[in-house]
Amino acid sequence: QVQLVESGGGLVQAGGSLRLSCSASGLTASTYTMAWFRQAQGKEREFVAAISRFGGTTGYVYSVKGRFTISRDNAKNTVYVQMNSLKPEDTAVYYCTAGLRTSAARLWNQYNYWGQGTQVTVSS
């Protein structure tokens, strides 16, 4: 059985940094595109970042480009997102997801497995 478990969320001030981790079990990490989505309260789920199977290709939503960096360590079955220069608008529950042969990384329904999320709150 596949499980994805996010960690690293918390409360930070604007301009601060967090690194989120997603530990996967029950799958071979290198088989999957990995991504982060987020959902603010009362809003729809939004794509944040994705990384290809071996880390050679990454993509980001425009609003986080230059501030967030996604990476992966397949030997540890773990994907990360380093979030710098955080803004209050980044406040959301962040979800890790894994997709097998995804053709549209920004679409949530292209992914097979989801974690339960970790809360990120950025205060002003």
SULURVEN-V331508 format. One line per field, one symbol per residue. ss: DSSP state (~ for helix, > for strand, _ for the rest). psi: psi as a letter, one per 40 degrees, with the letter a starting at -180 (. if undefined). burial: + if it has 9 or more other ideal C-beta (glycine too) atoms within 8 Angstrom, else -. Layout:
# SULURVEN-V331508
ss=???
psi=???
burial=???
This chain:
# SULURVEN-V331508
ss=__>>>>>__>>>>____>>>>>>>>___~~~>>>>>>>>______>>>>>>______>>>_~~~>__>>>>>>~~~_>>>>>>____~~~_>>>>>>>>>_______~~~__>>___>>>>>>_
psi=ihhhhiieiahiiheaiihiihhiieihdeehhiihiihiheiihhhdiihideedhiiiideehedihiiigddefiiihhhifiideehihhhiihhhfiegdehdeeidiiieihhhhhi.
burial=-+-++++++--+-+--++++++++--+-+--+++++++++-----+++++++--+--+-++--+---+-+++++--+++++++--+---+-++++++++--+--+----++-+-+-++++-+--
